[in-house]
Amino acid sequence: MRCGVVVRKLGMSRIFDDSGNHVPVTILRLEDVEVLSAKSKEKDGYCAMQIGFGNKKPKNITKPLRGFFAKAKSEPKEKVVEFRVSEDAVLKIGDKIGVNHFVAGQKVDLVGVSQGKGFAGSMKRHNFGGMQATHGVSISHRSHGSTGNSQDPGRTWKGKKMAGQYGNVRTTIQNLTVVELIEEDNLILVKGAVPGSKNGILKMFDSIKHKVPENVPFPGGLKAVSKVVESNKEATANNDEITDADIQNDGDKVEN
C-alpha cells in the first residue's frame, strides 16, 4: 500500500481524446508535497507517513508546529496529512513527491469536504418524494411526513433524515480515472468531478477497489530535479576541473 498525496482543486475543464470524444476533467495541482515524518510499528504501533502540502508563513503557525517543521528541516506547510502505508512503501524524510507518483489510466480515490449549500429541505437534501398534491394536502407538499411514533418509543430516533444543513461534510469519491499528467506544471487531470470548491484541498491515493497498475512507481514517484539545476551543477564541476588543471599547469611552469 503506497502513500497518498495532497492536491489542490483548481477547477474543471474538458479535453478531447484520440477519437474526438469530449472528456470532462478536474484539474488538480501538487504544491511542494514533502515527506515530513514516518511512523513505525516498533515505535508507534502502525506504519504511516506524514505528508506536508504547500507553504505557509511561520508567523501564521503555532509554536508546536514550528518545532515539528524544524525537526523535519522543512519550511512550514499549509496542511499536514497522514497516510497509512505498508512497511515496504516507506519513503525517506525530505523526499518530494511529484505527479509521476501516478500514471495515466490509473484508478484513484479522492477525499475532501463537499460544498456547503446552507439549510435545505428533505426533498433536496435526502431526495424525498414529498407528500401528495391532493386529497386534503394543502401546505405540506414538500414536507418529510412523520418524524416518529406516538407512545412507543415516544420520541424521534437519532439520525432521522430531516431538513437541515446540506453539504459541507467529508466526502469520498472512488474509482476516478487519471486522464493526463502535466509534470512541468505539477498538474493531474482526473475524469469527472471531485468534492469541494475551487482552491479546496483534497487527499488523493490509489483506489482500494482496483489493482494498482504494474508500471506505477514503487514505493513512490519522486519529483524530478530541475534540468537547470543539473546543468548548473555540471557547469560548476567543469569549471572546477578546468581551474584545477590550470593550477597544476601553472605549478609545473613555476617548477621548471
Helices and strands as residue ranges (DSSP letters): E 5-16, E 22-29, E 34-39, H 41-44, E 48-53, G 58-60, H 63-71, E 79-84, G 87-89, G 99-101, E 107-113, E 119-120, H 122-126, E 164-165, E 170-182, G 183-185, E 187-191, E 201-206, H 227-255
